[in-house]
Amino acid sequence: MLLFAPFLQLTALGFVLHYIFSFTHVLSVFGFILLMILIATKTAQGRGKWVKHGFWLTFSGVTITWGLTFFIWVVCNIIPFQANYVIPMSGMIIGNAMTTISLLYKVTSQEFVHTQGIIESKLALGFTSKQACEDLIKESIKTVFVPTIDTLKTIGTVQIPGMMAGMIVAGANPMEAIRYQIVIMFSLTSGAAFACMFISFFAYRSFFTKRGCLIRP
């Protein structure tokens, strides 16, 4: 069933986008983006069931990440405000934020299990909960960023990114394809960094009670 799901989802998306692209109303575009954000939130939050108010934290992380990126696109006039540009590129940002947050939840939970004794020792020495979890947060973010860093190291040499490859296959000018790929590449990287920092700032608090006592997720 898992193998057939992407086929069915992409086929349905093709019909929906054909319908959505025919609209020029702003609300129809943002309505579809909101739907993508909600689905991404639900998916990522499934990995972070141990996080207090996980749905709203994840929703905020995905939404703010997309919002900041979209704001930069509009202010810098990087892309025209047209559905066939805004929706696909927004989908990349939202999907990347979803994947990043989902992986961060899983890695943070695993790191906590391995470092729980160290955190308890720091608390006993008078560290605050934030200070005791600093190493945990740093290691989690580093682990989550390994695929992103490796991709940046090899992009254009080992692999041709998906958006660029798609535009070239469709007959676009390679330099035009590269321009859009650079925008997406830096948007994805900066978006992932923001999502990690935003979620980490709040998620670690789920390891503690209101009185600051350590609990297991």
Secondary structure, DSSP 4 states (H G I P E B T S, - for coil): -TTHHHHHHHHHHHHHHHHHTT---HHHHHHHHHHHHHHHHHHHHTT-TTSTTHHHHHHHHHHHHHHHHHHHHHHTT-S-S-HHHHHHHHHHHHHHHHHHHHHHHHHHHHHHHHHHHHHHHHHHTT--HHHHTHHHHHHHHHHHHHHHHHHHHHBTTTB--HHHHHHHHTT--HHHHHHHHHHHHHHHHHHHHHHHHHHHHHHGGGGB-TT--B---
